[in-house]
Each structure stands twice: as C-alpha cells, then as structure tokens.
Amino acid sequence: MGFMTWREKSADALQQGGVIAPDERLPWPQTAVMGVQHVIAMFGATVLAPILMGFDPNLAILMSGIGTLIFFLITGGKVPSYLGSSFAFIGVVIAATSYAGKGPNANIGLALGGIIACGALYTLVGFIVQVVGTGWIERFMPPVVTGSVVAVIGLNLAGIPIKNMAASNFDSWMQVVTFVSVGLVAVLTRGMVQRLLILVGLIVASVIYAVLTNGLGLGKPLDVSAVLAAPWLGMPGFSAPVFSAPAMLLIAPVVIILVAENLGHIKAVTAMTGKNLDQYMGRAFIGDGIATMVSGSAGGTGVTTYAENIGVMAATKIYSTAVFLVAALIAIVLGFSPKFGAVIQAIPLPVMGGVSIVVFGLIAVAGAKIWVDNKVDFSQNKNLIVAAITLILGTGDFTLKFGQFALGGIGTATFGAILLYALLNRKG
C-alpha cells in the first residue's frame, strides 16, 4: 500500500512552481512550515465553532489534531485533508442544549451524546460505501451538484468576515490591506514564500496593523498582554457525554451535511490534483466518523474535512499528505498550550477577516473548478436551474425548520441541489 512513504521533490521543481502530489513531499523543514500554515488556516474556524457552542477551544484544537491523525491512518495517508470543528453542528447543538450564547455550555453532555450518535451513523455510511462504492451517492450528486455544494460552502461563510470581523471603517480598510498583501505575495513572489502566501500575507498585514494602531493610534491597538500572561502548558477542559434520545435525534441528521461536505471536498481535491481519490471515499467517511466519535467522547466538537485547508492547497499547489501529518502533530501539541491559543487570539480580527475573505473565496472557486473540469453543460436547463437555486439558497442562508430541527444555508443548499437534480433529471 506504500503507507506513509513520500517521494521527496527537488528544490528545482519547487522553484519552478510545480505541483506537489499527495504521495510527494517537500524537504521536511519546508513541510513543517507548510504544516504551520495549515494549522493557522483552520485555527480561526476551529476556535470559533466551539466558542459559539460553549465548548473549550483549546480542546477543539487538540481533538482536531487527533481527528486528523485518525483520518490520516484510516485513509492510509492517501487523502490530503485536515479535520476541524464542523459548523454544521452549531444550530442543532444550541437547540439541543438551550445554550444562551456566552460562557461554558452547562448542558454540553447532551450535545456530546448527539455528536457521538452522528459520528456512528457517519461511520456506518462509510462502511456501506466501502462495500458498494460511491455510485449510489454520485447518482444523487453528479458534478453539477457537488460543484454547487463546494461553492456554497465558501459563499455561505462570506458574511462572517464581511459583517462580523470589521467593527469600524478602519477595520474594513485593514481587511483590504490584508487581502491585497496576500494577493501581492501570491503574484510577485516565487518558491517557498509564494507557497506560504496565507501565512506571509497575515504576518505582513499584522505588522502594518501594529504600526497604524500602536504607533499612530488609528484603531484598536494590538494587545499582547494575554499572550504574556498565558502559561506555556495547561490541560484543556474535558467533558463526558450524556446519551439522550431527543438530543441524539436532533443532532444525528447532520450526518447528511457531513457526507455531502466530505464528498465535495474529495471531489475538489481530485479535480485539483488530477488523482482520482474516489477509491478512498469510504475510508474517508469512516475516518471522519470515528474522529467525530472520539472528539465527542472527550468533550470536543464534531469534526469535518476542512474547506479552509483545501483553499490553502488550491493556492499553494501542495497536496502532500505529509503536510497534514505534521499539521496534526502540531495541533496536538498546541492543544496543551494556552499560550499558543493566546497568540492566535491576539491576531487582529480585521486581519483574520481579510485572510478569511481570500480563503473562503478560494473555496467558492474550487466549486466552479469542479464544473469546468467535468465540463458541466449549462446550456442544459436542469444544470442551470440546480446550480442557480443552490448558490442562492446557500449564499442567502435560506433556513427551513422541521419542528425543533433547523436546516441552515449549507444544509438547505445541499438537500435542495440533490432533490432538485433528482426531480429535474427524471426522463420525461
């Protein structure tokens, strides 16, 4: 199987801007730096999701590392993906636990029981795919559907940096400075610096922010007091699950969104790398499902393959699974370091917002790339209608409620795309 072996790419190939395939790697020092960039790419969302649900963010980081390691082992190191906190759980967890939105979640156990149930169901879907293949999923989710769903994952998140990460006009201009910095690094630099465009752009923008605020007093100053006060080592807050039938029934259906996300992500990576990863789809579902159960058992959020990291791969053209092994190990170490959490929290919000605009945009474009690579014919009305409605449902965060269960934008867009395609594809 060639498990965990990579061909090392020469420095010349790297300088010429070549693609680094999943079974290749850069020299280990450069691989480690790329791992850091992937940790930073997932960090904002992996920390934000638990905060919104009243979970411990440091534990979420730790479990994202452990989850990625589980995924890496179960897929035999063949699928380049990072597992981070899933936003698909936020609505149902808040509903199941009646969480007020601030501080620790007093009913976290109910949520954890539901997350474990969802993970078990997800693992079962993975075993079915292992036995019978992905044909039954792909029949419902052809390229027009998966491309739309991947694009929507990026577009649905667009409001977060635009509306929530710029409190003033100065902050909005700092977002512009950040995404322009990333763009200039992407276009004007070469070699390793170009591959680290997200990380380098973020550092450049943070320095500019510090000069304008701490130096010239134009905005909220960069505050590093929490970094200095935080200890280097500390245990995250573990919690035990409580198995309640109503909470489990409320949270378990999220599995459909996770399957759609993971399928869409693997299709996106297949399109970007030119390597068909469909044979690993079942194992990818099993890995994600087991990682979700393990995370829920310790007090962490449900996890999913991360579009943010796919965005970074699209920008850097480095798809080496070795990078994700390194990123997982770094996240595990950092899960036990409150100081690192404080460093990331100290990154100015508008700078993180500017980076998010780039990364979420790259996800949306990865969806369009699936259409292009699979030559989706938009002169056919069924394809045109499916894509058009899906994009607006997801981008507008169209929500439907079924009793207490609320299906938000990504969910309604995913189901809408699948059901619309099935309806419109009937032979008249």
MODA-V616845 format. One record per run of one state. SS is the DSSP state (helix for helix, strand for strand, loop for the rest). FROM is the first residue (numbers start at 1). TO is the last residue. Records with the same first field share a line. If there is no record, write none. Layout:
BEGIN
SS=FROM-TO ; FROM-TO
END
This chain:
BEGIN
loop=1-6 ; 9-10 ; 16-19 ; 21-23 ; 26-27 ; 54-56 ; 75-82 ; 86-86 ; 98-107 ; 133-134 ; 141-142 ; 157-157 ; 165-168 ; 189-190 ; 196-196 ; 216-224 ; 230-244 ; 253-254 ; 274-277 ; 299-302 ; 306-306 ; 317-317 ; 319-320 ; 336-337 ; 347-348 ; 374-380 ; 396-399 ; 403-404 ; 408-408 ; 425-428
strand=7-8 ; 20-20 ; 24-25 ; 83-85 ; 303-305 ; 318-318 ; 400-402 ; 405-407
helix=11-15 ; 28-53 ; 57-74 ; 87-97 ; 108-132 ; 135-140 ; 143-156 ; 158-164 ; 169-188 ; 191-195 ; 197-215 ; 225-229 ; 245-252 ; 255-273 ; 278-298 ; 307-316 ; 321-335 ; 338-346 ; 349-373 ; 381-395 ; 409-424
END
